[in-house]
Amino acid sequence: MKRILLLVAVLLLAFAGWVGWSNYGGEDEGRASAGTAPPSAERGAYLVKVGNCMACHTDRGGAPWAGGRPVETPFGTVYATNLTADPAHGLGRWSADEFWRALHHGRSRDGRLLYPVFPYTNYTAVTRADADAMFAYLRTVPPVARPNTPHQLRWPYSTQAALAVWRTLYFRPGTWQDQPAQAATWNRGAYLVRGLGHCSACHNTRNALGANSDVFGLSGGVIPMQDWYAPSLTSPHEAGVAQWSVQDVARLLRTGVANDATVVGPMAEVVLGSTQHLSAEDALAMGTYLKTLPQTDEPPGEDAPPVSARVAELGTRLYGEHCAQCHGERGEGRTGAYPPLAGNRAVTMAVTANLVQVVLGGGFAPSTEGNPRPFGMPPFVTLLSDADIAAVLTHIRTSWGNRAAPVSEFEVGQHRSGSFR
């Protein structure tokens, strides 16, 4: 018995040592300044837009960059921090090395481990030169004396010990390395998609502890707490762009519309706050990389089960009353205004969360320089019942050559009540 207890104690000590080393070891890598030239605050302003940093670090109705915005997670609420130049609550007393450590190692100035809601699992790939430029810009943001709001997380997720174990299991600091076999444009696009753009934070599945199954993977996933699905960028049946032109991918990123496609929901917010500000060269680089993602070759689903006469009649009638005026009698859409529904991958995807959300809450493309007056879809949450929405979506998914499974009333009810959270 004593031997067993001794063995357990040794294993626990070894695991504790592993956790400690993995969280606090090796942080000197990349700490030296990137070069002798002073970092450009102007370039930093561009980079923080590409990273969409302001979206989280500005509360609704609050001062820019002053933090306080709540981010709901399955483990509780994390509040974004103050990034203004305020010395007491913001970055006023930070050094460039400390800012780099936060991005690269996920550790704050005072040594605290940061929660991965701040996507340092991606930002670890950001180069030191870019980190210094971002810091140079943030130091120019006027100080706002707004104290940081304490996080509200359930135990044990609220503890640094639990976070240290999570990081040991799921986080490894990394340094971006171009792939010599690829062109400079491809490498630039990969760097932006994988690192600063942190696209996998949404477009990938997460396990029960909130960790990405593949930190750079883009195979699609439900966005926690939002009931939206970020479609797979590696599937021709979801949002893969292998068959698109690079120019069309870049246009979608910068304007929110292209190829009869329109971004809505969380992606509309990303375009509004981030990708519309991409330079033409960077947008093309991201398109170049996204086009080369290996595409899964899963076959379309089996033939959809038959739809009852009652549901078919109700769906047909509701579509004629509420949808046909914009989307056309046969789902053909209106070029430059309303996307077609016939043959639309967003309509026929196996995951129907986005369709239900658009009908309930409306669908609104972002207003961008390239598309300043976008068309939108009104919400039907108070006008249509769960049965109505299920019927009209079933009609859309099974008409004009679409061969997707029906949508159930129960499924709509779950989204209306937020049961998927």
ABEGO torsion letter per residue (X at the ends): XAAAAAAAAAAAAAAAAAAAAAAABGAABGABBABABBBBAAAAAAAAAAAGAAAAABBBGBBBGAEGBBBBBAAEBBBBBBABABAAABAAABBAAAAAAAAAAGBBAAGBBBBAABBAAAAAABBAAAAAAAAAAAAABBBBBBBBBBBBBBOAAABAAAAAAAAAAABBBBBBBBBAABBAAAAAAAAAAABAAGAAAAABBBBAAGBBABAABAAEBBBBGAGBBBBBAABAABABAAABBAAAAAAAAAAGBEGGBBBBEAAAAAAAAAAAABBAAAAAAAAAAAAABBBBABBBBBBBBBBBAAAAAAAAAAAAAAAAAAAEAAGAEBBGABBBABGBAAAABABAAAAAAAAAAEBBBBBBAABABBBBBBBAAAABBAAAAAAAAAAAAABGGBBBBBBBAAAAAAAAAGAAX
